[in-house]
Amino acid sequence: MQRLLRQLYCAAVATVIAEPAWANAVYVSNEKDNTVTIVDSDTMEPVKTINVGQRPRGITVSRDGKFLYVCASDDDTVEIIDTATHEIVGSLPSGPDPELFVLSPDGKTLYVANEDDNLVTVIDVEQKSVLAEIPVGVEPEGMGISPDGKIMVNTSETTNMAHFIDTESHEIVSNVLVDARPRFAQFKPDGSEVWVSAEIGGTISVIDNASREVKHKINFEIQGLRSEAIQPVGIRISADGKKAYVALGPANRVAVVNAETYEVEKYVLVGQRVWQLAFTPDGKYIISTNGLSNDITFIDTQSDEPVKSVTVGALPWGVTVAPN
């Protein structure tokens, strides 16, 4: 009996040692090798790799930090991972080819872009059930939600539109034409504007959320690069609404934009094919995923200088950071 108790105790201790809790864990979806890499944001070192479904792309953490949601695009599902055990504990009925999603401010509803069937699927996270399927334009991808949770914006790559959707009625209330191949939508923290990136158009359309009209377009120019190599994708805006960061794809840079004047202030050289971005909860760093160099880059938001690049899995796509 004592031997059995000793074995059980040792196994429990081993489990605790094997699965430590990391403050501000960074989760990176690796599209090519079907994994999620966990990076400790304090040490900026990878600490664990989780095997997930096929072609993981969109990734986010629940508001309480207990679960990780991952779009397993080629498995037509959203996987749920327990952040304490790092085990897959369930899935959500996402619809075909989920690519990107956004979680409501209260954490109860997940809005998923289904690229193959031109729908946005609305999911009750607690009940794991579909609340609605909203027809949108061709090849939906970008997903953004207003701070009050009342309006969700989806971008359709082929239709070149930003669709404004009422989250109560699940109806499209406005369609705004933007430039070619819109990939991402991001609201300002005060909800006044939506920024939409156009990968092929090479611009950011700044849309007034009240009038639903494009009020400004941001262009990018990098000496020595052809314009077609500058392809805006991921966008993140600082909590105070003063500064925006834009991933520029094969330009291998992150643009730093004054979010009040819309002027580009700097280009930060990172890895190859920079795709998505995420802030650490304290706003001290913003992290880019660099697909073709298989790494992520930590950028100091005070100096807007790269601090460290960290090797992760094959073709990193999405990134999210656990809340404090």
C-alpha positions, -999 to +999 in steps of 0.1 A: +000+000+000+028+024+009+045+016-024+014+024-043+009+057-025+045+066-032+041+058-069+009+079-070+027+108-052+057+107-075+034+107-106+015+137-093+047+156-086+060+147-121+028+160-136+031+193-117+067+196-128+059+188-164+031+213-167+041+246-150+020+277-152+036+304-174+027+340-168+016+356-200+021+325-221+024+332-258+006+307-280+016+304-317-003+284-343+020+267-368+001+261-400+024+236-417+033+212-389+000+211-371+012+224-337+009+252-312+041+265-297+040+279-262+066+307-255+073+321-221+070+359-225+093+366-196+123+345-208+113+347-245+120+310-249+098+282-262+086+259-234+062+234-250+047+222-282+011+210-285+000+187-313-033+200-328-056+195-358-047+201-394-036+235-406-041+256-374-045+293-381-068+315-360-060+313-323-073+331-292-076+327-254-108+327-234-114+358-213-106+340-181-074+324-196-086+288-190-090+277-226-073+282-259-094+282-291-076+271-323-090+270-359-081+236-373-090+247-408-086+214-427-105+195-400-134+220-402-134+225-364-123+248-336-104+229-310-106+237-273-073+233-253-071+234-215-044+259-207-035+242-174-030+207-189-024+216-225-047+188-236-075+191-262-107+189-242-133+195-269-143+213-300-167+239-313-190+234-344-172+260-366-185+252-401-162+244-430-126+258-433-125+281-403-097+305-408-100+334-384-124+343-356-131+369-329-144+364-294-171+387-280-160+411-251-180+390-226-163+358-238-196+340-245-198+341-283-173+332-310-177+346-345-159+324-371-151+331-407-158+301-429-138+307-460-151+279-482-189+285-479-190+324-475-205+323-440-198+337-406-207+311-380-219+324-346-211+300-317-223+298-281-190+289-264-206+275-232-232+254-250-209+245-279-238+252-303-244+273-334-265+303-328-266+316-364-250+313-398-246+347-416-241+348-454-214+373-463-191+380-493-168+356-511-138+342-490-145+358-456-115+361-434-110+393-413-130+395-381-132+424-357-157+433-329-165+466-313-156+472-277-192+472-266-198+439-285-227+454-306-211+453-340-189+427-356-170+433-389-161+406-413-140+412-444-145+392-476-113+388-497-128+384-531-158+408-527-134+435-513-159+445-486-162+451-449-195+438-437-209+454-405-231+429-386-254+436-358-246+410-331-281+409-317-300+404-350-272+387-368-280+409-398-256+429-421-264+465-415-237+481-437-213+471-465-182+492-471-161+488-502-124+487-495-093+479-515-083+445-529-082+414-507-090+427-473-075+404-446-081+418-412-104+442-393-095+460-360-116+484-340-100+513-321-104+509-284-130+536-282-150+520-310-149+551-332-130+535-362-124+502-378-091+496-396-092+472-425-061+459-442-060+452-480-033+427-488-032+433-526-044+469-525-015+477-501-035+500-479-054+503-446-089+517-449-099+537-418-137+534-416-158+557-394-180+535-373-208+560-371-211+570-408-197+536-421-176+555-446-139+553-454-125+585-438-088+579-446-065+555-464-030+547-452-003+538-477+031+523-472+063+529-490+096+512-482+128+523-500+142+494-521+110+474-522+085+471-550+050+482-540+035+448-547+058+433-520+042+455-493+011+436-483-007+447-451-023+418-431-025+418-393-033+450-374-032+458-337-039+492-320-026+501-286-049+503-256-047+541-255-056+543-292-025+563-301-004+538-320-011+511-345+011+482-358+006+467-392+022+434-404+034+439-440+037+402-452+065+396-476+080+431-469+093+414-437+084+445-417+059+458-391+048+493-398+044+517-368+015+541-375+004+572-355-032+562-350-043+598-345-026+614-376-024+582-397+012+589-405+037+559-408+064+566-383+087+536-387+092+503-403+105+475-380+125+447-397+114+413-384+114+378-399+101+366-433+064+370-443+051+387-412+015+378-408-003+383-374+004+404-343-005+403-306+003+426-276+014+413-243-012+422-216+010+450-202+015+465-237+053+464-233+058+441-263+040+434-296+048+400-311+048+392-348+045+358-365+071+354-393+059+325-415+087+318-438+115+322-412+096+300-387+099+324-359+082+351-339+097+385-330+092+405-298+091+443-305+096+468-276+067+492-279+086+521-263+115+521-286+097+502-315+129+481-319+130+443-322+142+427-290+144+390-299+133+365-325+123+330-312+122+299-334+088+281-332+071+256-355+067+254-393+049+284-409+037+303-378+004+320-386-015+332-356-005+344-321-023+352-289-012+359-253-028+346-221-043+374-200-029+384-166 
